[in-house]
Amino acid sequence: MKELKINVKNNAQAIVDIVNEASKVNNGIVIKLNHFFVDATSIVGIFSLDPSVDWIVSYPEEDIEFENYIKQFAV
């Protein structure tokens, strides 16, 4: 698994788009914030996180398409 620090800057549409992109991945993608771990395909889970701070996204190394997508939010 690879990890990338991202920030969505309170952008609700970006969060929805991340969920949609994560749903296309066969293996699990997890978003981490402090001691919380949320399934990236869970819109309710992601909206429970503070969108104004940096998150860590953990995703499969072999999923280049998701990596290319999520890099736009890299910190």
SEBADO-311638 format. One record per residue (C-alpha): residue number from 0; x, y, z. Coordinates in pm, 1 decimal, padded with zeros to 6 digits, m for minus. Each point is the difference from the previous one (the first is absolute). Layout:
    nr          u          v          w
   NUM          X          Y          Z
...
REM end
This chain:
    nr          u          v          w
     0    00000.0    00000.0    00000.0
     1    00110.2    00352.8   m00078.6
     2   m00084.7    00305.3    00204.7
     3   m00047.7    00360.2   m00104.8
     4   m00081.1    00306.1    00210.7
     5   m00285.8    00198.8   m00151.6
     6   m00218.2    00299.5    00080.0
     7   m00343.7    00055.2   m00154.3
     8   m00029.4    00354.1    00141.7
     9   m00364.3   m00027.6    00107.1
    10   m00103.2   m00086.3   m00357.3
    11   m00311.5   m00219.3    00023.6
    12    00005.7   m00082.2   m00372.6
    13    00360.9   m00121.1    00030.7
    14   m00106.8   m00235.4    00278.9
    15   m00282.3   m00142.5   m00212.0
    16    00241.4   m00043.2   m00291.9
    17    00253.0   m00181.1    00221.1
    18   m00271.6   m00242.9    00111.4
    19   m00095.2   m00063.5   m00362.9
    20    00362.4   m00061.0   m00103.1
    21    00064.8   m00222.8    00302.2
    22   m00306.5   m00205.9   m00090.7
    23    00166.5   m00094.8   m00329.1
    24    00293.4   m00166.2    00181.6
    25   m00023.7   m00372.1    00078.2
    26    00219.2    00012.7    00309.8
    27   m00083.9    00210.7    00301.9
    28    00094.5    00364.8    00024.9
    29    00016.8    00147.7    00346.7
    30    00009.1    00361.8    00114.0
    31    00176.3    00061.7    00329.5
    32   m00032.7    00297.7    00230.0
    33    00175.2   m00027.6    00334.7
    34   m00137.3   m00323.8    00148.8
    35   m00300.2   m00023.6   m00237.8
    36    00002.8   m00235.6   m00299.0
    37   m00282.3    00041.3   m00252.7
    38   m00085.7   m00205.9   m00308.0
    39    00042.4    00240.4   m00293.6
    40   m00311.8   m00141.1   m00167.5
    41   m00216.0    00112.0    00294.0
    42   m00140.2    00347.3   m00063.0
    43   m00135.8    00015.1    00354.5
    44    00335.4   m00110.1    00141.8
    45    00197.1    00259.2   m00192.8
    46   m00239.9    00281.1    00085.2
    47    00052.0   m00086.4    00367.5
    48    00364.8    00110.9   m00035.3
    49    00116.9    00361.4    00028.1
    50    00049.9    00112.6   m00362.2
    51    00210.7    00301.9    00095.6
    52    00299.3   m00207.8    00115.2
    53    00236.5   m00236.3   m00179.5
    54   m00100.9   m00364.4   m00046.1
    55    00213.0   m00301.8   m00081.7
    56   m00133.7   m00216.1   m00283.3
    57    00117.9   m00360.5   m00009.3
    58   m00052.5   m00173.7   m00335.1
    59    00130.8   m00303.4   m00192.6
    60    00334.4    00051.9   m00171.3
    61   m00125.2   m00153.6   m00322.2
    62   m00289.5    00244.3   m00040.5
    63    00167.1    00263.2   m00217.5
    64   m00328.2    00159.7   m00112.3
    65   m00106.7    00077.1    00356.4
    66    00349.7    00123.6    00083.7
    67   m00003.8    00236.8   m00297.5
    68   m00342.2    00128.5    00105.4
    69    00076.9    00051.6    00369.4
    70    00329.9    00182.9   m00065.3
    71   m00193.1    00315.9   m00082.3
    72   m00076.6    00031.7    00373.2
    73    00356.0   m00075.0    00116.2
    74    00150.0    00221.9    00263.9
REM end
